[in-house]
Amino acid sequence: MASSDGFPASFYGEPGVLGMLSNGISAFLVLLQNFHTAHTGTAPAGVENILAGVHLILIGGVCQLVAGMLSFRKYDHLSGTAFIGYAALWGSYGATRIYFGASAQTPTIVPLPAQIMNNLSTNMTSNMSLTATVVIPVCHVCLSIKETAIAGLVPYILLSFLLAFCSATVNYIMPLVFGAITATLVFEAVGLVASSWALVVSGVLELLILMCAIYGSAALLGKGLTQRLVLKGFGTPLFNVLLLGTTNSGSAQKIGQEKKKNTKYAEPMALGFFCDTVAPFIFAFYSFGYMKSFGVGVAWVSIITVAQLFSSYYAHLRQDCYHTTKFGLHATYWLIKAWDEFVLSALVLEDGKVASGREAMVGNWFFVMAGVMLCVGSLNTDVLELIHNMLFVLLTLSTIPQIALQGYYIFFGVACSLFTAASLYCTFSRLINTIAEKSLIPVGPQPISSEMLKKALMCCRANQGDQEALPQTDQGSDALFYISNGVAALSALHAHSSSLNPAFLHLTVPWVLISGAIIQAYVSRLQVTGGGRFGSVIPTIYVAVWATWTWFRFSGNLLQLSAEAAYGFTAGAIALLVINAFLMLIAAYRNLVLLFLTSVMEVVLVCFLLSTLQRLPYGFEIAMLALFSIICIYGALASLVNCIFSHRLLPMGPPLIKEKVRWESVPELPCPVANSRLTSSLMKIAGLLEEGGVCGVPTDTVYALVASCKNPRAIENIYNIKDRPAEKPICICISNVEQLVEAKPPFSPLLWEFMRNVYPGGISCIVSKGDWLFKLGVGPAYDRVGTKDSIMIRVPDHTVTGHLCDITGPLAITSANPSGEPDSTHHTMVINRLGHKLQGVLCDGDSNEVVASTVVNCLKIDEGTITIVREGCVPAVKVHQIFERVKSTMV
């Protein structure tokens, strides 16, 4: 079961070591080139630049990307955002170095071999002059390399400063590294246009990055190996994050509700807004004429788009369909616009042809409708989210191709500037609020209450009181599936006359190929993780459909494919028609909207088949593609709204074919089992425990073995069941902190406040033993739980376990796995591994986590220190943050 949900956070060690070293080594590579340029006065060129770029991409880009992915799985918001963001920075800067090395800065005179000269001389007329050289011009797409690099570095400077500031609320090593990176980027940008003094300063700062990165990596490595802070720098912030503001009660509830979705992964919202800051900033510079070509800009935008897809992916893993859709849509838009401008940069066409080609394109209108759809979804979040979505709608309106070229780029540049400013603030607010786990930076209240929004969305239903629960076949990525297909279909729509315009054919390729094939391949990956019955079958096939469509209908005309090649596409179209017929059968198991979509796609494929035979009725194809797009926009809106509220507010239609449940003989179980949803089952398990039995029960982390503290012999039996070493103590479990208060243990005010902040939850506290345990109800089990002087107390954030403790009193508890083996994350794992030794198992399906609780030693808490004995589902960094926050409030 662990494989489906990802490994526990503690399995990932300290990814910060890899992230720090990636930054340090990348800075060292640039340092060497900067010092060499300043010393010799000669800038690196050719192969030297290309090799440096490759190393920056591999070390600063790929390695740091891995560190960021692991940080997200460790529930580390700041490191995950910073490492993936910096991975995009170093990858983009490496790509720029490759452009520098590959491009000729001046026209190059290349001598031709004698044999080629002889061949040329026989084919040239007598009045032509023959020389022994040929002139190779500068590549048009490689213009404005320095200007593009500056345009890309400026947003990273702003974002790096924000990361340095935010990291100061966590420790005081990362602010040094991120602050040095910020200053380095400033002087790297200056060095692109000024003298060598800026490169020297940049080199000194890069040396500082390297030194801080080495020390930080050593400190994190020591912490990971010893599970304690060997070197200073981590665990102590420069200032308390709570100093940044007071909690906004209107938004605090929303943030708390969002966190209950999935705590296995860090929140990716800050990373998504990070990417929404970089991409529009580069487009703004281009729109205002600072960059003459987008040949290098396409690399910067494409790389940051990949980072944004990671934010969408981790939102999907957190079961957050809204941000999965939003960041996936934005990534699609930036990627298409980047390659759209790249095509214009690569093609030297007359303005009239470009204008007429763009006027024939209507794909951008789908982005406008999708932006409005996100505005509807954000009515359930906060004002800041709604404003950001409204600015995205303005941005999509500014790129409507029917706008005249004279005002197109001015409008687009202004919209990009506004969107950049909003995204920068969103990045800062989301990052600080997720670190503090409180709404310290204002984001505004929820625009419309959830109940009012539900009523408004259900007005079209016949029975407004019926809120049908969302079927398991529906997935959070369905909205993005409809969006990618809708953009591709509307972009492929054109009149017969426009297909003769080469500008239209060139510009259409990225619109159809990126949305229909590349982004849909990403959606296919999301559908695999969604666990639906048919998985990613439909999006995977449609990847092939739109890729084939682009190759034949647009690229094929440009390449002037032969008749024989066209017949090959005819065979492929027939095969796709047959496959899509099976997809219609699959859609019949899902809902009517998907069935209509696949049915219209069947007709679209018939049109594609006719086009390979030169018999295409263009008017009919336009109607079918338009209908396909309309179905997609409704499917996207309904899927998003239904997924946000987990109910069918907008109808999708029932499945035409319903699955028949096959009842098979169930093998005899090795022990009695009970359903956690039934009160009678809970009473049954409580009775078994009262009789001296040992049972498996669910908790807020993984499954556990429990025995009543009224039966010491049952506690001894736990050791035999697990083959647990006798020197390992067993902790106790209670239902709430108030039970402790009634027992009146001699705890200090600091310990009480700390326990109230961590209970109930996935943290276990080790405290001093005493006679108060008899008042708690431990009684006869006093000598069999904990050690001689201490005991670990567990208060699970789980309704079933809490009720069980209320019925039976304190329970002795330990993880339900043979000693030394992985934890049990499903009741079947408990039954299969230990069922023959147990008196019963309370079945609750998948566990909330895949690793046990985090154990904190609080014996020296009055001296101002706590020790992480075992890092579990709650990261050690988060525990220290809670402790520091509690200490600051006690002063």
VOMARRO-594432 format. One record per residue (C-alpha): x, y, z; residue in one letter. Coordinates in steps of 0.25 Angstrom, whole numbers, padded with zeros to 4 digits, always signed. Layout:
BEGIN
XYZa;...
This chain:
BEGIN
+0000+0000+0000m;+0012+0009+0002a;+0015+0009-0012s;+0002+0015-0017s;+0003+0027-0007d;+0018+0030-0007g;+0028+0027+0003f;+0028+0033+0017p;+0035+0046+0019a;+0046+0040+0028s;+0050+0031+0016f;+0055+0042+0008y;+0066+0046+0018g;+0070+0061+0016e;+0068+0065+0002p;+0073+0079+0006g;+0087+0073+0005v;+0086+0071-0010l;+0079+0084-0012g;+0089+0092-0005m;+0101+0085-0012l;+0094+0087-0025s;+0093+0102-0023n;+0108+0102-0018g;+0114+0095-0030i;+0106+0102-0040s;+0111+0115-0034a;+0125+0110-0034f;+0124+0107-0049l;+0119+0121-0052v;+0130+0126-0043l;+0141+0120-0051l;+0136+0126-0064q;+0134+0140-0057n;+0148+0140-0051f;+0154+0135-0065h;+0147+0146-0072t;+0151+0157-0063a;+0166+0152-0063h;+0168+0150-0078t;+0157+0160-0083g;+0152+0149-0092t;+0138+0144-0090a;+0136+0129-0092p;+0131+0124-0105a;+0128+0112-0113g;+0130+0098-0107v;+0134+0104-0094e;+0120+0111-0092n;+0113+0099-0097i;+0119+0090-0087l;+0117+0100-0076a;+0102+0101-0080g;+0101+0085-0080v;+0107+0084-0066h;+0098+0095-0061l;+0086+0088-0066i;+0090+0075-0060l;+0095+0079-0047i;+0087+0092-0044g;+0075+0088-0051g;+0073+0073-0051v;+0079+0070-0037c;+0072+0081-0031q;+0059+0077-0037l;+0061+0064-0030v;+0064+0071-0017a;+0051+0079-0018g;+0042+0067-0021m;+0048+0060-0009l;+0045+0072-0001s;+0031+0073-0005f;+0029+0058+0000r;+0035+0062+0013k;+0025+0073+0015y;+0035+0084+0014d;+0028+0096+0007h;+0040+0105+0007l;+0050+0096+0002s;+0041+0089-0009g;+0038+0103-0015t;+0052+0108-0014a;+0059+0096-0020f;+0049+0094-0032i;+0049+0109-0034g;+0065+0110-0034y;+0065+0097-0043a;+0057+0105-0053a;+0067+0117-0051l;+0080+0109-0053w;+0074+0101-0065g;+0070+0114-0072s;+0083+0120-0069y;+0090+0107-0074g;+0081+0108-0087a;+0086+0122-0089t;+0100+0118-0088r;+0098+0108-0099i;+0091+0118-0108y;+0104+0127-0106f;+0113+0115-0110g;+0105+0111-0121a;+0102+0124-0128s;+0112+0132-0136a;+0112+0146-0131q;+0117+0151-0145t;+0116+0146-0159p;+0126+0135-0161t;+0135+0133-0174i;+0137+0119-0176v;+0146+0114-0187p;+0140+0103-0196l;+0148+0090-0200p;+0154+0089-0214a;+0145+0078-0218q;+0132+0085-0214i;+0138+0097-0222m;+0140+0089-0235n;+0126+0084-0234n;+0120+0098-0232l;+0128+0103-0244s;+0121+0094-0254t;+0107+0098-0249n;+0110+0113-0249m;+0108+0123-0261t;+0120+0130-0267s;+0115+0144-0262n;+0115+0140-0247m;+0127+0142-0239s;+0132+0130-0232l;+0140+0131-0218t;+0146+0121-0209a;+0137+0125-0197t;+0123+0125-0192v;+0116+0135-0182v;+0108+0128-0171i;+0099+0139-0165p;+0095+0140-0150v;+0083+0131-0147c;+0071+0140-0145h;+0065+0132-0133v;+0078+0134-0126c;+0077+0150-0126l;+0075+0157-0112s;+0082+0146-0104i;+0087+0156-0094k;+0074+0164-0093e;+0066+0151-0091t;+0076+0147-0080a;+0074+0160-0073i;+0058+0159-0075a;+0059+0145-0069g;+0068+0149-0057l;+0060+0160-0052v;+0048+0152-0047p;+0057+0142-0041y;+0064+0153-0033i;+0051+0158-0027l;+0047+0143-0024l;+0060+0140-0019s;+0059+0151-0009f;+0045+0147-0005l;+0051+0133-0002l;+0063+0138+0006a;+0053+0146+0014f;+0043+0135+0016c;+0055+0125+0020s;+0059+0134+0031a;+0047+0129+0038t;+0052+0115+0038v;+0067+0116+0040n;+0079+0125+0038y;+0087+0116+0027i;+0077+0117+0016m;+0075+0132+0017p;+0090+0133+0015l;+0090+0124+0002v;+0078+0130-0004f;+0082+0144-0001g;+0095+0142-0007a;+0088+0136-0019i;+0080+0149-0020t;+0092+0158-0020a;+0099+0149-0030t;+0087+0150-0040l;+0088+0165-0039v;+0102+0166-0043f;+0101+0155-0053e;+0090+0163-0060a;+0099+0176-0059v;+0111+0168-0064g;+0103+0165-0077l;+0103+0179-0080v;+0115+0186-0072a;+0130+0184-0070s;+0137+0172-0064s;+0136+0178-0050w;+0122+0173-0048a;+0127+0159-0051l;+0137+0160-0041v;+0127+0164-0030v;+0118+0153-0035s;+0129+0143-0034g;+0132+0147-0019v;+0117+0145-0016l;+0117+0131-0023e;+0129+0127-0014l;+0120+0131-0002l;+0109+0123-0008i;+0118+0111-0009l;+0124+0112+0005m;+0110+0114+0011c;+0105+0102+0003a;+0116+0093+0008i;+0114+0097+0022y;+0099+0096+0021g;+0100+0082+0014s;+0109+0077+0025a;+0099+0082+0036a;+0087+0075+0029l;+0095+0062+0027l;+0099+0062+0041g;+0085+0064+0046k;+0080+0053+0037g;+0091+0043+0042l;+0090+0046+0056t;+0075+0051+0057q;+0080+0063+0065r;+0086+0077+0062l;+0101+0074+0062v;+0104+0088+0055l;+0097+0101+0057k;+0089+0108+0047g;+0076+0099+0046f;+0065+0099+0056g;+0066+0113+0060t;+0060+0124+0052p;+0066+0138+0050l;+0052+0143+0055f;+0038+0138+0058n;+0029+0137+0046v;+0017+0141+0055l;+0024+0155+0056l;+0019+0158+0042l;+0005+0160+0045g;-0008+0155+0053t;-0016+0143+0049t;-0028+0146+0039n;-0039+0138+0045s;-0047+0139+0032g;-0036+0131+0024s;-0031+0123+0036a;-0042+0113+0035q;-0041+0111+0020k;-0026+0108+0021i;-0028+0098+0032g;-0039+0091+0024q;-0029+0091+0012e;-0018+0084+0021k;-0028+0072+0024k;-0027+0068+0009k;-0014+0062+0009n;-0002+0064+0018t;+0007+0054+0011k;+0012+0066+0002y;+0015+0080+0004a;+0006+0091-0002e;+0010+0094-0016p;+0002+0108-0017m;+0015+0116-0015a;+0022+0109-0026l;+0011+0111-0036g;+0010+0126-0033f;+0026+0126-0034f;+0025+0121-0048c;+0013+0131-0051d;+0023+0142-0047t;+0034+0138-0057v;+0027+0135-0069a;+0019+0148-0071p;+0031+0156-0067f;+0039+0151-0079i;+0027+0153-0088f;+0025+0167-0083a;+0040+0170-0087f;+0037+0164-0100y;+0024+0171-0103s;+0030+0185-0099f;+0041+0183-0110g;+0053+0180-0101y;+0055+0167-0107m;+0056+0166-0123k;+0054+0151-0123s;+0048+0141-0115f;+0057+0130-0119g;+0064+0129-0105v;+0052+0133-0097g;+0045+0121-0102v;+0055+0113-0094a;+0053+0121-0081w;+0038+0120-0082v;+0038+0105-0085s;+0047+0102-0073i;+0038+0110-0064i;+0026+0103-0069t;+0031+0090-0066v;+0033+0095-0051a;+0018+0099-0052q;+0014+0085-0056l;+0021+0080-0044f;+0012+0089-0035s;+0000+0084-0042s;+0005+0070-0040y;+0007+0072-0025y;-0007+0079-0024a;-0012+0066-0030h;-0005+0057-0020l;-0011+0066-0009r;-0025+0063-0016q;-0026+0078-0019d;-0034+0078-0032c;-0035+0093-0033y;-0020+0096-0033h;-0017+0084-0041t;-0026+0090-0052t;-0021+0105-0050k;-0006+0102-0051f;-0008+0092-0062g;-0016+0102-0070l;-0006+0113-0067h;+0006+0104-0071a;-0002+0101-0084t;-0004+0115-0087y;+0010+0120-0085w;+0016+0108-0093l;+0007+0111-0105i;+0009+0126-0105k;+0024+0124-0104a;+0025+0114-0116w;+0015+0123-0123d;+0025+0135-0122e;+0036+0126-0125f;+0030+0122-0138v;+0028+0137-0141l;+0043+0139-0138s;+0048+0128-0146a;+0040+0131-0158l;+0043+0144-0166v;+0029+0147-0172l;+0022+0160-0176e;+0013+0166-0166d;+0001+0165-0174g;+0003+0150-0175k;+0005+0149-0160v;-0007+0157-0157a;-0016+0149-0167s;-0011+0136-0161g;-0014+0141-0147r;-0027+0146-0150e;-0032+0132-0154a;-0028+0126-0141m;-0039+0124-0130v;-0032+0115-0120g;-0029+0127-0110n;-0044+0128-0108w;-0044+0115-0100f;-0034+0120-0091f;-0043+0132-0088v;-0055+0123-0085m;-0045+0114-0076a;-0041+0126-0069g;-0055+0130-0066v;-0057+0116-0061m;-0046+0118-0051l;-0052+0130-0046c;-0065+0122-0042v;-0056+0112-0035g;-0049+0123-0027s;-0062+0128-0021l;-0060+0117-0011n;-0046+0121-0007t;-0042+0136-0004d;-0042+0149-0011v;-0027+0149-0015l;-0029+0136-0023e;-0041+0142-0030l;-0033+0155-0033i;-0022+0146-0039h;-0032+0139-0047n;-0038+0151-0052m;-0025+0157-0057l;-0022+0144-0064f;-0035+0146-0072v;-0030+0160-0075l;-0017+0154-0080l;-0024+0144-0089t;-0033+0155-0094l;-0021+0163-0098s;-0016+0152-0107t;-0028+0150-0115i;-0022+0149-0129p;-0033+0158-0135q;-0027+0170-0128i;-0019+0178-0138a;-0004+0176-0138l;-0001+0191-0134q;-0008+0190-0121g;-0007+0175-0118y;+0007+0175-0111y;+0004+0188-0103i;-0009+0182-0098f;-0002+0168-0095f;+0010+0175-0088g;+0002+0183-0079v;-0007+0171-0075a;+0006+0163-0073c;+0011+0174-0064s;-0001+0174-0055l;-0001+0159-0055f;+0013+0158-0050t;+0011+0168-0039a;-0001+0160-0034a;+0006+0147-0035s;+0018+0152-0027l;+0009+0156-0016y;+0002+0142-0016c;+0016+0135-0016t;+0020+0143-0003f;+0006+0142+0004s;+0004+0127+0001r;+0019+0124+0005l;+0018+0131+0019i;+0004+0126+0022n;+0008+0112+0019t;+0021+0113+0028i;+0013+0119+0039a;+0001+0110+0037e;-0007+0123+0039k;-0013+0134+0030s;-0003+0145+0034l;-0002+0152+0021i;-0015+0157+0016p;-0022+0149+0005v;-0036+0154+0007g;-0049+0146+0012p;-0057+0136+0004q;-0064+0144-0007p;-0077+0135-0006i;-0081+0125+0005s;-0080+0111+0001s;-0095+0109+0003e;-0099+0120-0005m;-0090+0116-0017l;-0095+0102-0016k;-0110+0107-0017k;-0106+0116-0029a;-0099+0104-0036l;-0111+0095-0033m;-0121+0104-0039c;-0121+0096-0052c;-0124+0083-0045r;-0138+0078-0044a;-0137+0073-0030n;-0128+0084-0023q;-0128+0077-0010g;-0121+0065-0016d;-0106+0066-0014q;-0101+0053-0021e;-0088+0049-0015a;-0077+0049-0026l;-0074+0035-0031p;-0061+0029-0030q;-0059+0029-0045t;-0058+0044-0045d;-0044+0049-0043q;-0037+0062-0040g;-0030+0063-0053s;-0043+0062-0062d;-0045+0077-0063a;-0031+0078-0069l;-0034+0066-0079f;-0046+0074-0084y;-0038+0087-0085i;-0026+0081-0093s;-0035+0075-0103n;-0044+0087-0104g;-0032+0096-0107v;-0027+0086-0117a;-0040+0085-0124a;-0043+0100-0125l;-0029+0103-0130s;-0030+0092-0141a;-0043+0099-0146l;-0040+0107-0158h;-0047+0111-0172a;-0042+0105-0185h;-0036+0118-0189s;-0027+0120-0177s;-0020+0107-0179s;-0013+0113-0191l;-0007+0123-0182n;+0007+0118-0178p;+0007+0127-0165a;-0006+0121-0161f;+0000+0107-0163l;+0012+0110-0155h;+0005+0117-0144l;-0005+0106-0142t;+0005+0095-0139v;+0009+0099-0125p;-0006+0101-0121w;-0011+0087-0125v;+0002+0079-0122l;+0005+0085-0108i;-0010+0085-0103s;-0014+0072-0110g;-0002+0064-0109a;+0008+0069-0099i;-0001+0074-0088i;-0010+0063-0090q;+0001+0053-0088a;+0003+0060-0074y;-0012+0058-0072v;-0010+0043-0075s;+0000+0042-0064r;-0009+0049-0054l;-0020+0039-0058q;-0011+0027-0055v;-0009+0032-0041t;-0024+0035-0040g;-0027+0020-0039g;-0039+0020-0048g;-0044+0007-0054r;-0039+0010-0068f;-0028+0019-0064g;-0021+0027-0075s;-0027+0020-0087v;-0035+0031-0093i;-0025+0043-0091p;-0014+0034-0096t;-0021+0031-0109i;-0025+0045-0111y;-0010+0049-0110v;-0008+0040-0122a;-0020+0046-0129v;-0016+0061-0128w;-0001+0058-0131a;-0005+0051-0144t;-0015+0062-0147w;-0004+0073-0146t;+0006+0065-0154w;-0003+0063-0166f;-0012+0075-0166r;-0002+0086-0163f;+0012+0080-0163s;+0008+0072-0175g;+0004+0083-0184n;+0017+0091-0180l;+0025+0078-0184l;+0017+0075-0196q;+0015+0061-0193l;+0013+0051-0205s;+0001+0043-0209a;+0007+0031-0203e;+0010+0037-0190a;-0005+0042-0189a;-0010+0028-0191y;-0002+0024-0179g;-0009+0034-0171f;-0022+0028-0177t;-0019+0015-0171a;-0016+0022-0158g;-0029+0029-0158a;-0036+0016-0160i;-0029+0010-0148a;-0032+0022-0139l;-0047+0021-0143l;-0047+0007-0138v;-0040+0010-0125i;-0049+0022-0122n;-0061+0013-0124a;-0056+0005-0112f;-0053+0018-0105l;-0068+0021-0106m;-0071+0008-0099l;-0062+0012-0088i;-0068+0026-0087a;-0082+0019-0086a;-0077+0014-0072y;-0074+0028-0068r;-0084+0038-0071n;-0092+0044-0083l;-0083+0056-0085v;-0071+0048-0087l;-0079+0039-0096l;-0084+0051-0105f;-0069+0055-0105l;-0064+0042-0111t;-0076+0041-0120s;-0073+0055-0126v;-0058+0051-0127m;-0063+0039-0135e;-0069+0048-0145v;-0057+0057-0145v;-0048+0045-0148l;-0057+0042-0160v;-0054+0057-0165c;-0039+0054-0163f;-0040+0041-0171l;-0047+0049-0182l;-0036+0060-0182s;-0026+0049-0185t;-0034+0045-0197l;-0036+0060-0201q;-0051+0059-0199r;-0052+0067-0187l;-0065+0076-0185p;-0059+0087-0177y;-0072+0093-0173g;-0076+0080-0166f;-0063+0079-0159e;-0063+0093-0154i;-0077+0090-0148a;-0072+0077-0141m;-0059+0083-0135l;-0068+0095-0130a;-0077+0085-0123l;-0066+0077-0118f;-0060+0090-0111s;-0074+0093-0105i;-0075+0080-0099i;-0061+0081-0094c;-0063+0095-0087i;-0076+0089-0080y;-0069+0077-0076g;-0057+0085-0070a;-0066+0094-0062l;-0075+0082-0057a;-0063+0074-0054s;-0056+0085-0046l;-0068+0090-0038v;-0073+0075-0035n;-0059+0072-0030c;-0057+0084-0022i;-0070+0081-0014f;-0069+0066-0015s;-0083+0066-0020h;-0090+0066-0033r;-0095+0080-0034l;-0094+0081-0049l;-0100+0069-0056p;-0091+0060-0064m;-0101+0050-0067g;-0102+0035-0062p;-0094+0024-0068p;-0101+0017-0079l;-0094+0004-0075i;-0094+0000-0060k;-0084-0010-0054e;-0089-0023-0049k;-0083-0027-0035v;-0079-0041-0035r;-0080-0048-0022w;-0069-0057-0019e;-0066-0067-0008s;-0058-0060+0003v;-0047-0068+0009p;-0049-0070+0024e;-0041-0060+0032l;-0031-0063+0043p;-0038-0054+0053c;-0051-0047+0055p;-0052-0034+0048v;-0061-0021+0050a;-0065-0009+0042n;-0060+0004+0048s;-0073+0011+0042r;-0082+0003+0051l;-0084+0006+0066t;-0087-0009+0069s;-0074-0012+0063s;-0067-0002+0072l;-0074-0008+0084m;-0069-0022+0079k;-0055-0018+0079i;-0056-0011+0093a;-0062-0024+0098g;-0050-0032+0093l;-0040-0023+0099l;-0048-0023+0113e;-0046-0038+0112e;-0031-0037+0111g;-0030-0038+0096g;-0020-0031+0087v;-0027-0024+0074c;-0022-0017+0062g;-0029-0003+0061v;-0027+0009+0051p;-0021+0022+0056t;-0018+0036+0050d;-0005+0030+0045t;-0003+0015+0042v;-0010+0003+0048y;-0007+0000+0063a;-0008-0012+0073l;-0015-0008+0085v;-0018-0015+0099a;-0025-0010+0111s;-0017-0004+0122c;-0026-0012+0131k;-0020-0025+0126n;-0005-0025+0128p;-0004-0039+0123r;-0010-0034+0109a;+0001-0024+0109i;+0012-0035+0111e;+0005-0042+0100n;+0008-0031+0090i;+0023-0033+0091y;+0020-0048+0087n;+0011-0044+0076i;+0021-0034+0070k;+0034-0041+0074d;+0037-0028+0080r;+0050-0027+0088p;+0047-0025+0103a;+0056-0013+0104e;+0046-0005+0095k;+0035+0001+0103p;+0021+0002+0099i;+0013+0016+0100c;-0001+0019+0105i;-0012+0025+0097c;-0023+0034+0102i;-0035+0041+0095s;-0032+0056+0099n;-0023+0065+0107v;-0034+0067+0117e;-0032+0053+0122q;-0018+0057+0126l;-0023+0070+0132v;-0032+0062+0141e;-0020+0053+0146a;-0013+0065+0150k;+0001+0062+0146p;+0012+0072+0151p;+0015+0077+0137f;+0020+0091+0135s;+0012+0102+0127p;+0021+0101+0115l;+0019+0086+0114l;+0004+0088+0116w;+0004+0098+0105e;+0013+0090+0096f;+0004+0078+0097m;-0009+0086+0094r;-0002+0090+0081n;+0002+0076+0077v;-0010+0068+0082y;-0018+0062+0076p;-0009+0058+0064g;+0003+0050+0059g;+0013+0054+0070i;+0016+0046+0083s;+0022+0052+0095c;+0031+0046+0105i;+0029+0051+0119v;+0032+0047+0133s;+0025+0036+0140k;+0018+0038+0153g;+0006+0034+0162d;-0003+0042+0153w;-0003+0030+0144l;-0012+0023+0154f;-0022+0034+0154k;-0022+0033+0138l;-0026+0019+0139g;-0013+0012+0135v;-0014+0004+0149g;-0008-0010+0148p;+0000-0007+0135a;+0008+0004+0142y;+0021-0005+0141d;+0018-0010+0127r;+0017+0003+0120v;+0028+0013+0117g;+0042+0012+0124t;+0045+0013+0139k;+0045+0028+0139d;+0037+0032+0126s;+0025+0029+0118i;+0021+0033+0104m;+0007+0038+0102i;-0001+0037+0089r;-0014+0045+0086v;-0018+0041+0072p;-0026+0051+0063d;-0036+0039+0059h;-0050+0039+0063t;-0051+0024+0064v;-0039+0022+0073t;-0043+0033+0082g;-0057+0027+0084h;-0050+0014+0087l;-0041+0020+0098c;-0054+0027+0104d;-0060+0013+0105i;-0048+0005+0110t;-0040+0015+0117g;-0025+0017+0114p;-0019+0007+0104l;-0005+0002+0102a;-0002+0004+0088i;+0009+0001+0077t;+0010+0000+0062s;+0003-0013+0056a;+0015-0019+0049n;+0025-0030+0052p;+0037-0024+0059s;+0047-0018+0049g;+0037-0019+0037e;+0029-0007+0030p;+0017-0001+0037d;+0003-0006+0033s;-0005+0004+0024t;-0017-0004+0022h;-0025-0014+0030h;-0022-0025+0021t;-0008-0024+0024m;-0011-0026+0039v;-0019-0038+0036i;-0010-0044+0027n;+0003-0042+0036r;-0003-0043+0050l;-0017-0047+0049g;-0014-0062+0054h;-0009-0056+0067k;-0020-0045+0069l;-0034-0046+0075q;-0039-0036+0066g;-0037-0025+0055v;-0045-0012+0053l;-0045-0010+0038c;-0044+0005+0033d;-0038+0003+0019g;-0025+0011+0016d;-0018+0018+0027s;-0017+0034+0027n;-0002+0033+0027e;+0009+0023+0022v;+0018+0024+0034v;+0016+0025+0050a;+0016+0037+0059s;+0028+0046+0061t;+0033+0044+0075v;+0038+0056+0083v;+0046+0055+0096n;+0040+0066+0106c;+0048+0062+0118l;+0056+0075+0117k;+0046+0084+0112i;+0047+0093+0124d;+0061+0095+0120e;+0057+0101+0107g;+0060+0088+0098t;+0053+0076+0092i;+0059+0065+0085t;+0053+0057+0073i;+0055+0043+0076v;+0048+0038+0063r;+0044+0046+0051e;+0030+0041+0046g;+0018+0047+0039c;+0021+0060+0045v;+0034+0066+0040p;+0044+0070+0051a;+0045+0084+0045v;+0030+0086+0047k;+0031+0081+0062v;+0042+0091+0065h;+0034+0102+0058q;+0022+0099+0068i;+0032+0098+0080f;+0038+0112+0076e;+0024+0118+0074r;+0020+0112+0088v;+0032+0118+0095k;+0030+0131+0089s;+0016+0132+0094t;+0020+0128+0108m;+0030+0139+0109v;
